[in-house]
Amino acid sequence: MYRAIIRRRVVSNFARLSAGDYKPVVAQLAPDVHHVFGGDTPLGGERRSRAAVERWFERLFTLFPQISFDVKRVFSSGPPWHILVAAEWVAHVTPMAGEP
């Protein structure tokens, strides 16, 4: 039951991101969020606050104005009051300059 609810929520949040509506998604993050995006790129690095993650999404949508997410799988485990969730997804992006 919980896994189905979690999956719907995750898929819904990725749909919001695909529409460029990231603020409601960021608002759901824990205050002590730890967000990591790998690589030595303008998006790479670590963020440890909602405000920092929100700035990261602002940059993401500036660099890639057209982006859509395709959720492949959602994993969850743990008791309802402390669930760990991971999602496997593919992003389809068109950069501000250049080819998709």
N, C-alpha and C positions, 0 to 999 in steps of 0.2 A: 504494500500500500504506500509506504513512505517513498520507496524508490520510484514509483510512478509519479507521485507528486513532485519529487525532486527533478525527475527528468523533464516534466512539463515546464517547470520553472526555469531550468537551465536552457531549454530550447527557446522558451519565450524571451529570455534575456539576450540570447544570441540574435534572435529576430529583431529585438530593439537595437542592438548594436549594428546590425545590417542596415537599419533605417537611420543610423547616425544618432540615435537617442541614447547616449551613454550615461547621462546624469542619473536617471533612475536606477541603473545597474550599479553605478558607483555608490549610490546611497545605501545599497544593500550590503556593502562590504563591511567587514569588521573594522572598528576604529584602529586596530593595530595590524591592519592588512600588511602582508609581505608579498609584493608583486615583483616578479623577476621576468625580464625579457632578455634573452641571451643575445650575444653578438656585440661586436664593436661597430655599432651603427647609431644613427641618430635616435633610435628607439631603444637601444640596449641599456641595461642597467637595472638597478633595484629601486623600488619605492616602498616607503613604510608608513604611508598615511593616505587617507581618502583623497585629500587635496592633491597630493603628488600623483596619485593614480588618475585623478580627473585631468590634471595638466598633461599626463602622458596620452590620454585619449584625445585631448585637444590637438596635440602634436600629430598623433596617428591620423586623425581625420583631415588635418592640414596637408600632410604628406601624401595621403591616399584618400582623396575625396570620394572615390567609389570603392566600397568594400562590402563584401557579403560573406557570411559565415555559414558553413554547412556542417552541422553537428553530426558526427558519425556514431559516437558512443558516449554514454554517461555512466560513470562508476560512482557508487556511494557505499559507505559502510559506517558502522557505529550506531550508537543509540540515538533516538530522535532528538535528544537535547545536545548532542555533540557529533554531528555527522560530518564526515570527510567526503568531499565531492571532487571528482576530476572529470574533465570532458576531453574527448578527442574530437578535433575539429579541423576543417580545412578552410582557409581564407582565400577568396578570389578578389584580387585587388587590381585597381588601375591607379598607378602613381600620378601625382600632379603633373609630372613630365615623364614621357617615355611610354613604353609598351606595358600592357597588363602582365 
